[in-house]
Amino acid sequence: MAFVDELLLNSLKDLGKEELKAFQWHLKKNYKDISNSEMEDADRFKTVDIVVNFFGEEEAVKNTVEILRKMKKNNLAKQLEDNHKKGNRLKLNKILNV
């Protein structure tokens, strides 16, 4: 599993069942190209796959943070942002052999 997929999955694991449904509702409402049928009965893994495939990794993180904030999950949004930035720094350091 890729780095961003794991970050998103960890964030969604912190949501309860109804909160996950609310997250999926925001996805469908804000991004009309994501269909009801795609999200119907989607678990956390499927939701992450849909988000990453639809947006790409960087935008998936950005849009997930945005939705979490709309849901008043500010701590979770900040944690996702911070972990993403930290992971990007680690990847860059590895590339640069720092």
ABEGO torsion letter per residue (X at the ends): XBAAAAAAAAAAAABBAAAAAAAAAAAAAABAABBAAAABGBBAAAAAAAAAAAAEAAAAAAAAAAAAAAAGBAAAAAAAAAAAAAAAAAAAAAAAGX
